[in-house]
Amino acid sequence: MSTAAANAPDAAVRAARVTGVSKTFGATRALRDVHLDVAEGEVHALVGRNGAGKSTLVSILTGLQAPDTGTVELGGVPAPPLADREAWRQRVACVYQRLTVIDELSVAENLFVNRQAVDGGRMISWKRLQDKAAELLAEWQLDIDPATTARDLTIEQKQYVEIARALSFGARFVILDEPTARLDGTGVQRLFERVRALRSQGVTFLYISHHLQEIFELCESVTVFRDAQFVRSGRVDELSRTTLVEAMTGEKAAVRSDPRPPGPDRRATGGLQLDGLAGTAYDGIDLAVRPGEIVGLAGGGGSGKFEIAEAVCGLQTPRAGTITIDGNWLRPGSVPRAHRAGVGFVPKDRHQEGLVDGLTIGDNATMSVPHRLGSHGWVSPKRQAAYARGLIKRLDIVPANPDQAAGELSGGNQQKVVAARAIADDPKVLVLMAPTAGVDVRSKESLLATAVDATERGAAVLIVTDDLEDLRYCHRVSVVFRGRQVAQFEDQWDDRDIVAAMEGVELSDD
Ligand SMILES: Nc1ncnc2c1ncn2[C@@H]1O[C@H](COP(=O)(O)OP(=O)(O)OP(=O)(O)O)[C@@H](O)[C@H]1O
């Protein structure tokens, strides 16, 4: 195809066309007779609630799985046979949230890893590898030094390396699966500029995100899936946010009001207290969260917010300062000790610290509460199942089956199982790190409602986030920037002030 043809969105040419695709896993129908039509040269959003079937479609679109029925066309021709990986790589690539860049290798090596063809099948010359990489990065205007070790790149730069790698195989259709999940505000804006620039160079994108404002900012078209089925597709500028949410949930969108609980009793004492807490990424942190109160600890990437939260949960040992729970000093550096002191938490990385894939939803959700499920070390299966069902209902986990393996759940539902475990033991202090990352609009509400629930049961809740929606649930917000608390907000605030504080800038009054 000529570059000129690729540059102009052409209604006749399709980067991808999926027709009548169905896919079943055991008893789960992940996709039922869905279709998708992505025009060449556009950024096309794919949205849907957790478990709607988006990842399953991506695995089919990238040739990792075959559909049970239906057809896939890429660039106007039928998709290659599953075994022909090379042919797939030339047509389509997906940049996943969990990046595949190898930290130990240089950018150049990452770009051409396992590709002897670089030097006509002969031994790779390092000089040639560097030159080829520099050429590739320059062609796509990616300002990255090919000699850099990948470990020294930011998440954003690693994403660009993955995109460049896809383009170097010849693919002009790139799927971005929640690309902004680990970026801060300025990183998101830079990514958008990059995507727009690549689009003008003839690259087509399928863009998956739970952040609806991103869809309106970046994408031309959108396709909505719900419960494994196609619901609608259309131009983004012809859709309102409400219509989109309704298409995703199948319900009328609720009127948004102030979701905060009444707040702590003025005389309430106890809860969580941090005094002069200092660690590798933060210093001089003073913070109090009273029982019944929800406090936001906000900050962008590199602010130190997660490190502070991890100190409270026992995942990190601070260098100085104290953590007090209900008036008692907490000896830092041990998760079981923090748990015994009454701390429940959702870790920032559910894969590393959260979920045990091989166990069921029920086992994962109730593993911290054996004492509630039986006596003398014996767990009553009936009580466990009932307890798990209660948590599944509170968090709106799909499928609502405690016996389902957690590893088989969609990403967002795995996140909800981790949250279920955090609240299972009625913690005195609940710490939620990026709790709604990867979670759909409606599930965000149920997840944050559990924080409200916890305050009603007397918990002090700390929400650690850069998501303004999460902060709507907070009575107070403390913003950290480069490890220091730079601003405090009480009761009412303007979101722009919080964003400015997270970015380390001051807004002028005019
Ligand atoms: N390997 C598997 N085995 C069993 N069930 C699976 C498997 N992969 C996916 N499923 C099921 O298929 C359904 C669709 O999941 P999928 O991961 O495609 O959803 P999603 O739209 O990507 O959700 P999320 O936004 O949470 O990532 C879910 O019910 C999930 O449990």
Ligand as a Chemical Component Dictionary entry (heavy atoms), coordinates in Angstrom:
data_LIG
# 
_chem_comp.id                   LIG 
_chem_comp.type                 NON-POLYMER 
_chem_comp.pdbx_formal_charge   0 
_chem_comp.three_letter_code    LIG 
# 
loop_
_chem_comp_atom.comp_id 
_chem_comp_atom.atom_id 
_chem_comp_atom.alt_atom_id 
_chem_comp_atom.type_symbol 
_chem_comp_atom.charge 
_chem_comp_atom.model_Cartn_x 
_chem_comp_atom.model_Cartn_y 
_chem_comp_atom.model_Cartn_z 
_chem_comp_atom.pdbx_ordinal 
LIG N1  N1  N 0 -8.531  -18.212 29.744 1  
LIG C1  C1  C 0 -9.746  -18.037 30.214 2  
LIG N2  N2  N 0 -10.391 -19.026 30.867 3  
LIG C2  C2  C 0 -11.641 -18.843 31.337 4  
LIG N3  N3  N 0 -12.356 -17.708 31.210 5  
LIG C3  C3  C 0 -11.770 -16.694 30.579 6  
LIG C4  C4  C 0 -10.436 -16.786 30.052 7  
LIG N4  N4  N 0 -10.128 -15.595 29.480 8  
LIG C5  C5  C 0 -11.209 -14.809 29.638 9  
LIG N5  N5  N 0 -12.200 -15.467 30.280 10 
LIG C6  C6  C 0 -13.529 -14.932 30.609 11 
LIG O1  O1  O 0 -14.032 -14.266 29.481 12 
LIG C7  C7  C 0 -14.778 -13.116 29.862 13 
LIG C8  C8  C 0 -14.271 -11.902 29.105 14 
LIG O2  O2  O 0 -13.004 -11.524 29.654 15 
LIG P1  P1  P 0 -12.059 -10.422 29.020 16 
LIG O3  O3  O 0 -10.752 -10.552 29.726 17 
LIG O4  O4  O 0 -12.060 -10.527 27.541 18 
LIG O5  O5  O 0 -12.806 -9.057  29.473 19 
LIG P2  P2  P 0 -12.359 -7.528  29.361 20 
LIG O6  O6  O 0 -13.464 -6.829  28.637 21 
LIG O7  O7  O 0 -10.996 -7.450  28.772 22 
LIG O8  O8  O 0 -12.355 -7.051  30.878 23 
LIG P3  P3  P 0 -11.381 -6.022  31.728 24 
LIG O9  O9  O 0 -11.834 -4.633  31.386 25 
LIG O10 O10 O 0 -11.708 -6.343  33.159 26 
LIG O11 O11 O 0 -9.974  -6.321  31.368 27 
LIG C9  C9  C 0 -14.663 -13.001 31.372 28 
LIG O12 O12 O 0 -15.835 -13.498 31.963 29 
LIG C10 C10 C 0 -13.485 -13.883 31.712 30 
LIG O13 O13 O 0 -13.647 -14.454 32.996 31 
# 
loop_
_chem_comp_bond.comp_id 
_chem_comp_bond.atom_id_1 
_chem_comp_bond.atom_id_2 
_chem_comp_bond.value_order 
_chem_comp_bond.pdbx_ordinal 
LIG N1  C1  SING 1  
LIG C1  N2  SING 2  
LIG C1  C4  DOUB 3  
LIG N2  C2  DOUB 4  
LIG C2  N3  SING 5  
LIG N3  C3  DOUB 6  
LIG C3  C4  SING 7  
LIG C3  N5  SING 8  
LIG C4  N4  SING 9  
LIG N4  C5  DOUB 10 
LIG C5  N5  SING 11 
LIG N5  C6  SING 12 
LIG C6  O1  SING 13 
LIG C6  C10 SING 14 
LIG O1  C7  SING 15 
LIG C7  C8  SING 16 
LIG C7  C9  SING 17 
LIG C8  O2  SING 18 
LIG O2  P1  SING 19 
LIG P1  O3  DOUB 20 
LIG P1  O4  SING 21 
LIG P1  O5  SING 22 
LIG O5  P2  SING 23 
LIG P2  O6  DOUB 24 
LIG P2  O7  SING 25 
LIG P2  O8  SING 26 
LIG O8  P3  SING 27 
LIG P3  O9  DOUB 28 
LIG P3  O10 SING 29 
LIG P3  O11 SING 30 
LIG C9  O12 SING 31 
LIG C9  C10 SING 32 
LIG C10 O13 SING 33 
# 
